[in-house]
Amino acid sequence: MPELFTPIGEKVEKAAPVQTTEDANGATAGQEENERAVEEIESLCMNCHENGMTRLLLTKIPYFREIVIMSFSCEHCGFQNNEIQPAGTYQLKGVHYELRLTAMADFERQVIKSDTATVKFIELDVEVPAGRGQLTNVEGLLRTIIDDLDADQEQRKVAQPQVYAKLDEIVKKGRAMLEGQAFPFRVSVDDPAGNSFISPDMRDSVGKWEKREYLRTPEQNEALGLADTSTEGLDADGNIIPDQVYQFPATCPGCMHPCTTNMKMVDIPHFRQVVLMNTSCDDCGYKSNDVKTGGEIPEKGKKVTLKVKSNVDMARDILKSESCALECPELNLSVNPGTLGGRFTTVEGLLTQVRDDLHNQIFQVDGGAESPEEGGDSLPADEKQRWKDFFAGLNTAIKGEREFTIVLNDPLACSYVQSLADDPTQPDEQMTVEEYERTAEEEEELGLADMKTEGYENDVEQPEDKGTGGE
């Protein structure tokens, strides 16, 4: 049971299970065990200062993790309030989700906004700062924003006509979005704590739903109350020595206890240097592995296509960088950049990790007990069957019982697949490597559009020569 929920359960008594139409004698012990306990706490109403009731429910969100739903109501004044909190601790990295809405059905996507997350409707140019946690959908988010902006418009029309005009334009555009008259548009959720979420759909095309993990800045760690994990130079010259293991202190994202991160730079033959990072915690057993590529940014992106035909191909080394998108058309598998982070493993190891991560998010419920027949509280039966068929095909590929294709599309050309050709400098018959020009959108997303490495000193404004006077 997550630490956030345990102390609450120790202080209050669990509510009695909800009774069904069957009498008590007909109820089974299993039914009572399956009832989710709602915790009830008498607490102060901040509206009328009488005592109201707070109810807490621990539940599992499909594709995500456990959360605590909190609901407060006051019978004296009728005040109500609802919010959510993650049933755990801060994640190792921050997370950024982006969804491109193209149809009315996209409004139904489930959204979890933690109290540290920022929500932005990009085309509307409206941003909601960190605040109260919410469990809602995209429509609920947008409707709440528009209603809040429209609430005091009559007073602004008289007191602040310029502000009224600008907000009225935003409100009208937001209403058009809600009515489906402004597709396509995008919504993003950025959470440095890593506890927010926009639900995916297995039918999403590349670029419709994106998840990107990132390392928090020292300022974000300070805002979250986390210890500063920055380190000094690793040697006298500030350079990393290849094949040497470095250790520096870190904070475990699972239990928040001090732990150690190991780092080592290695050379991949016929490729480049990469940095392997490993974090492990002796207190709770948490482990994570990541790979970072170094060196200059190449002028072009790279697309690697591998035809997997046998178990020999499954044993090939593969490096998937954070900026790389992974596709297996025959397996209906598409992994967006940033989803798995950087990984240096084999083809079999990469597919196994994709399978295990997806399976744990979808079919693990009630704190980790696997239940393929359940698959979460709100997973529809037809969608559940599609996932079962998907995992069956993926398992067949991992066992080497079917041929398939792996496509690595990396705009930074930081990904790699081992060649089995007798001469590594010659092409592999089962693998093609293509270079391509990055799109303007990719340049912007990677922060390369505004990067200037030559002549930047000329952009510095020089003080005007005002002379010494006398003429």
N, C-alpha and C positions, 0 to 999 in steps of 0.2 A: 504494500500500500504506500503511495507516495507520501513524503514527509509532510507536505502542506495539509493533507487531509487527516492524518492520524491524530494530531493533538486535538482537533475539533471533536472527533469521535470519542475521545477519552473524557470529554467534559460534559457531553449531553447523552441522553438516552436515544436509541434509535426508535423511529416511529414504527408503529405496528404495520405489518404488511397489508396491502389493500386486499380486501375480501372479494371473492368472485361470487357468482350466483350459486355456486355449489355450497353446501353446508360444510361445516368444519370437518365432519367425519369423512367427507368425500375428497378433501384436499390432500395432496400428497406432500411428503416432506421435501421433494425436489422443487415443487412450486414455491414453497416458502423460502428455500435457499436462493432461488433465482430472482426473488423480489429485490429491487434496488432500494437500499435504505435511504430515506430522506431525513437529514438531520435538521432539527428545529431548535432555534435559539431565540429566547426573548431578548429584544434589544431596543434601544432608544430610538424613537422617531425624531428625526432632525427637523420635521415640519411643525409638529404640535407638541413635541417634547413629552409625549406619553409613550408607553411601552407598546411596541409592535412585535411582529414575528418575522424572523429571518429563516428561510429554508435553504438548505444546501444539498445538492445532488452531485455525486461523482458519476460521470458518464464517459463513454468512449466515442470519439468522432471518427468515422471511417476515413482511412488514408492518413490520419493525423495521430493524435495521442489522447490521453485522458485529460479532461478539464473538470472544473468545479463550477456548476451553475448556481448562482446565488439570486434569491428572490426575496424582497422585503415588502411587507404590506402592513398597513396600520388600520385597524378597525375603527379608530377614533376619528381620523380625519380623511381616510380613504387614500392616503398617499401610498404610491407603489414605486418600486425601483428594481431593475433587473440588471445583472452584469455577470461576467464570467472571469475566472482566473485559471491559469494553467496549473494542473495538478502535479507540479514538479518544480524544477529549478531552471535557471537560465541555461540556454544551449551554448555549445562551444563557439558557435558563430552566429552572427546576425543573418537575417533572411529577408529577401526582397521578392515578392510575388507580383506578377503583372498578368492581367487577363484582358484580351481583346474581345469586346462584345460585338457580335454580328447579327444576333437574332434575339427575339423576346425570351427564348428559353434560357439564354445566358444570364438573365436577371435572377434565375433561381439558384445560381451557384452559391453554395454555403460559404460564409466568411466568418472567420474568427479573428477579431481585433483585440489584441491584448492591451493592457493599460500603458504599454511602452511603444505602441505602434503608431505610425503615421499613415493615413489613407489619403490618396490623391486621385481625383478624376482628371486625367491629363488634359484632354481637349476642353474641359470646362474650366481648367486653370483654377481649381478649388482644392485646397488641402485642409485636412482635418488633423490637428496636432494630437500628440499623445494625450490620453485621458482615460475615461471609463472604458473597461473591457466590454465587448459585445459579442454575442452569438446571433448572427443574422444572415441575410443574403445580400447580393449586390443591390437589388431593388430597395431593400430596407435601408441600406447605407445611403444611397442617393436620395431617397425620399426624405429621410431624416435631415440631411443637409439642406435640401431645398426648403423644407418646412421651417427650419430654424432661420434661414436667411429671410424668408417671407413673413416671419412672425411680426416684426415691428416696422414693416414698410410704410404703413400709414403715417406713423409718427415721423419717420425719416423724410417722407415726402414734403413735410412742412419745415422741419428743423434742419435737414441736411439734403437738399434736393440733388446735389451732385452725387452723393453717396447712394441715394435712392435710385438714380438713373443707372448707375453701374451695377447695383445689385439686381435691379429689375431685369437687366439684360441677362445676367447669369441665371436668374430664376426661370425666365422664359426658355432659355436654352436647356436648362435642367428638366423642365416639364416636357419639352420635346423629346429629350432622351428617354424619359420614362414612358412616353407614348410610342416609342419605337420609330421616331421620325429622324433620328440623327445617327444611325449606324454608319460606319463602325466607330467606336470610341473605346478608350482604355481606362482601366482602373488599376491602381497599384497599392500594395500594402508593404510598408518597409518597417521591420521590427528588429532593432539591434539585439533584443533578448532572444530572438529566434522562436517565439511562442505564438506567432500569428499564422494564418493559413487561408488560402483560397482553394476550394476543392477542384480537383482536375476531373476530366472525363477521358476515358480510354480512347474515345473517337476524336480527340483534339488533334488538329494538324500542327505541324511545327510552327511556332511563333504565336499560336493562339493563347496558350497557357505557359508561362515561364516561371521557373523558380531559380533564384540565384543566391548562394550563400556567400558571405563575405566576413573578413576579419574585422572586428570592432576597432575603432580608433581609441587612443587613450582617453579622449574626452567622453566617448560613449561608455567605456568601462567605468569611468568616474561617475557618470550620471546614473548608472545601474548599481553603483556601490560596490564594484568589483575591484580587486587589487590590481595595481599596475604590473603587467607582466613584461614590460619592455626590458631589453638587455643591452649591455654595453658591447663593444666590439669583441669578436671572438678570438682575435689574436692581436699582436702588437700593431699590425698594419691594417687591421679592420677587415681582413680577408678570411674566407672560409677555406680550410685546408681539405682537399679531397680525401675521401676514405677515412676521415677521422670523425668519431662520434662526439657530438657536443651535447651537453645537458644544461637546461636552464629551468628555473622554477615556473610553475603555472598553477592555475586553479581548476580543479575538476568540475566540469559542468554538471556532473551527476549528483555529487554530494557537497560541492563547494569547499572541500578540504584541499590543502596544498598537495600538489603532485609534481611529477617530473615530465618534461617533454624532451625527447631525444631527437637529434637532428644530424643527418649525414649527407654529404654531397658525393655523388657517384657519377661515373662516366658510362653512358650507354653507347656501346660500339656503333659507329656509323650514324650517330645521332648527335647528342649534345649532353651537357652536364645537367643533372636534375638534383633536387634536394628532397630527401626522404624525411618525413617527420612522423613521430610516433608519440602519443600521449597515453600513459597508463596510470591508474589510480589503485594503490594497494588497499584503500579503505572500502571502496564499493565495487572494485573490479572493472570500472569503466575503461574501455580501450578505443583508440581511434588511430587511423593511419591516413596520411595525406602525402601528395607529391606536388612539388612546385618546380616548374621549369624556369631556367634563367637565360641570360644572354639577350642580345638585341632583338627587337621586334622585326621580323622579316617584312619585305615589301608586299608579299602576296600571302594569301591563305592557302591551305592545303587540304585536299580531299583524298582519303585513303580508302580503297574498296578492296575487301578480302573475301574470296570465295572459300568458305569452309566446307571441305569435302570428307575429312576423316578425323580420327582422334589425334593424328599428328598435328593438324591445324589447330586443334583445341589447346595444344600445349605451347603454341607460339606466345612469346612475350608481347605484351601490348601496354602502351602508355596512353591513357586518356587524360588529357589536361582539363582544367576547370572550364576553359573556353570552348571545349569540343562538344558537338552534338553527335549522338550515337543513334544509328538506325539499323534495324534488321527487318527489311520489308516482308520476308517470308514468315516471320514470327509476329508481325504486327506490333513490333517494339520500336518505340521512339523515346529517347532520353534527351531532354533539353540541356543546354550548357549549364553547368553549375549544380546540377541535381546530385551527382555522386561525388563532386569534388574531383581532385586529381587522384588517379589510381595507376599504379604500376604493378601488373599482375599478368596472368595468362588469359587467353580468350575464354577458357572454361571458368576461371576464377571471376572474371568480370561479369559473365552472364549469371553465374551463381549468386553473386552479390546483388545484382539487379533483381533476381527472382526472390531472394530472401528479404530484401528491403521492402519490396512491394507486398509480398505475402504477409509480412509482419504488420504492415500498415492497414491491410484490408481485412485479414482474417483473425487477428489477435484481439481478443476482447477480455473484459473483466481482469485487467491487470496482467495480461500476458498468457492466459490459458487459451491455447489454440482451439478454435471451434469452427472448422470449415463450413459447418451446416448453418452457422449463425452469420458470421461476417459483418458484425456491427449492427447497431440498433436500427439504422435507417437505410441499409443497403437493399435496393429492390431485387426481387427474385430473378428478373431477366438480366439485370446487370451482374448479379452474383454468378449466374451461369456463364456469362461471357468471360468473366475473370477465371472461372474454373477451366474453360476451354483454352484460354490464353496460357495459363500455367501448365496445362498438359502439353501443349506444343513446345513451350520453353523447356520443360523437363526432357522431352524427347531430343531436343537439340543439344542440351548439356550432356546427355548420355552418348552423343555422337551417332544417333540413329537416323539423322536426316541432314541433308545439305541445306545451307543457308548462306546469306551474304551479310557481312558487317560493313557499314559505311561510317567512317569517322570524318566529320566535316569540321575543321578547326580553322577559324579566321586568323589565328596567331601562329599556325603551323607548328604547334608545340606537341602534337600527338605522334605516335609511332607504333608500327607493327613490325615484328621481326620477320626478316626475309629468310626463306629456306633455300634460296638459290645457292649453288656451289660457290659462285663468286658473288659476294655481297654487293659489289658495285654493279652487277648486272640485274636486269628486271626479273622479278618472280612471276611465273606464269599465272599464278592464282591471285596476284595482287597488282592493282594499278594505283599509281600515285599521280594526282593532278594538282597543279597550281592554278589559282584563280585570283582575279582582282576582287578585293573586298568591296562590298557595297557601301554607299554613303551611310546607310543605317548602321552597318556593322562598325564603321569607323567612329561614328558618334557614340555608339554603345560602349566601345572599348576605350573611349577617351582619347582617340588618336586624331580626331578632326581638328582640335585646337592645339595639338602638341607642336611645338616649334623648337628644333634643336640647333638651328643655325641662324645667325643674325638677330637673335633675340635681344642682344644688347642695344640694338638700334631702336628698340621700342621704348626704351627708358627715356622719359621726358627730361631734356636738358634745361637747366635754368637759363632764363633769358639774360642776355648781356645788356644790362641797363646803362653801362658806361660809368664814367666817373664824373660826368658833368663838365662844365667849363666851356662847352661849345654850344 
